[in-house]
Amino acid sequence: MPSLGDLGERLAALLMLVVVALLAGLTLGHNTDRLQELPGLLLMVPAAIALRGNIFGALGSRLGTAIHAGTFRLSMRSSSVVGENVLASLVLTLATSVALAVLAKGAAVVFGVAGSIALANFIVISVVGGLLASVAVLVTALGLTSGSVRFGWDPDNVTAPLVTAVGDVATVPALVLASALVGKQWPVLAVTAIAVAAIPVAVFAVLLAGRPGLKTILRESMPVLMIGILLDLVAGVTVERQLDSFTLFPALLVMLPAFLAVAGALGGTLSSRLASQLHLGTISPNRVPEARARADIVASVGLAFPVFATCGLLTHAFARASDLQSPGVGWLVAAALLAGIVATFMASAVAYYSTIASVRIGLDPDTYGIPLVTSTMDLLGAFTLILAIELLAFT
């Protein structure tokens, strides 16, 4: 069983995630008019948030494994572990932002989002918002990794939840800010042309660089990130279709990023810890979890109770302090706990089996684990939250 100090470290990081993600939720809660003016924007929010966490959470997980293995050196040279990971993360940010925009427009058409914004507008919002947010998340990921070395933190405990937190609080305002460009013809055309043209240039530069580690990260990351985008877009469609309920009580929009972030972080932290243990050989990739893996799973479920209860409680407090309508503190706590506990059991199963599956087929679990868990939990978390709303007879 993890030590009390270890559990305290994880609980502190998760509670900090709740507070920071609720700040992102306030941005959504105060921009309900913008969400209604730009059909399809809310559809893209879960995927845009998840991409920051997936790309930079995986970066933090790889650097955390390097710390555990004793190979980490804080150097930005392109040939270093840090340099390769940073460059790969930036290329992935650009490529996946454009892909997200294209797929979001396709999802809006397929699922019948009436009057959705044009493809060029999706690209501008996704690329500009994604790059703005990525700067903040990258600095955070590197800072947490350096802090882990300096202060003796376990990077598997703190990196995933705090990178997710910063991704939440940076991405939502960045998307809203980028949406201000919608309707401005020349900026939209310029950003779209530059973003689309930059992708093959960046990929070609990577191929010429002759860095096997860099190529491996890109080759392994793109498929799982694309799967993640598709899962998150389904989550986005689910939320978009409940827009009337969310705008009736904006407190639900305040809670949405925090709820999804906590579910993903619980699974992401578990996945990161399992990946490190598999790399170090302290557990085996068995179909039935060993005692050490089971202890980590039980700890994740145990942490879910205080964290989701706090999420519901603080959602009401933040909403009332911001003059946003709330269905009540008891209702929000009940909804967060009901949906959150179900989501945590799902997150634990996804985290364990996706991590061991990666090892069994010869893939890096640091690259595959967190993105799969986070994106799957965005989808399942959105469904469990909306199901909780229905069961509690709110709508």
Stockholm file with secondary structure:
# STOCKHOLM 1.0

chainA/1-395         MPSLGDLGERLAALLMLVVVALLAGLTLGHNTDRLQELPGLLLMVPAAIALRGNIFGALGSRLGTAIHAGTFRLSMRSSSVVGENVLASLVLTLATSVALAVLAKGAAVVFGVAGSIALANFIVISVVGGLLASVAVLVTALGLTSGSVRFGWDPDNVTAPLVTAVGDVATVPALVLASALVGKQWPVLAVTAIAVAAIPVAVFAVLLAGRPGLKTILRESMPVLMIGILLDLVAGVTVERQLDSFTLFPALLVMLPAFLAVAGALGGTLSSRLASQLHLGTISPNRVPEARARADIVASVGLAFPVFATCGLLTHAFARASDLQSPGVGWLVAAALLAGIVATFMASAVAYYSTIASVRIGLDPDTYGIPLVTSTMDLLGAFTLILAIELLAFT
#=GR chainA/1-395 SS CCCHHHHHHHHHHHHHHHHHHHHHHHHHHTTHHHHHHSTTHHHHHHHHHHHHHHHHHHHHHHHHHHHHHTCCCCCCCTTSHHHHHHHHHHHHHHHHHHHHHHHHHHHHHHTTCTTCCCHHHHHHHHHHHHHHHHHHHHHHHHHHHHHHHHHCCCHHHHHHHHHHHHHHHHHHHHHHHHGGGTTCHHHHHHHHHHHHHHHHHHHHHHHHHTCHHHHHHHHHHHHHHHHHHHHHHHHHHHHHTTHHHHHHSTHHHHHHHHHHHHHHHHHHHHHHHHHHHHHHTSSCCCSSCCHHHHHHHHHHHHHHHHHHHHHHHHHHHHHHHTTCCCSCHHHHHHHHHHHHHHHHHHHHHHHHHHHHHHHHTTCCHHHHHHHHHHHHHHHHHHHHHHHHHHHTTCC
#=GC SS_cons         CCCHHHHHHHHHHHHHHHHHHHHHHHHHHTTHHHHHHSTTHHHHHHHHHHHHHHHHHHHHHHHHHHHHHTCCCCCCCTTSHHHHHHHHHHHHHHHHHHHHHHHHHHHHHHTTCTTCCCHHHHHHHHHHHHHHHHHHHHHHHHHHHHHHHHHCCCHHHHHHHHHHHHHHHHHHHHHHHHGGGTTCHHHHHHHHHHHHHHHHHHHHHHHHHTCHHHHHHHHHHHHHHHHHHHHHHHHHHHHHTTHHHHHHSTHHHHHHHHHHHHHHHHHHHHHHHHHHHHHHTSSCCCSSCCHHHHHHHHHHHHHHHHHHHHHHHHHHHHHHHTTCCCSCHHHHHHHHHHHHHHHHHHHHHHHHHHHHHHHHTTCCHHHHHHHHHHHHHHHHHHHHHHHHHHHTTCC
//
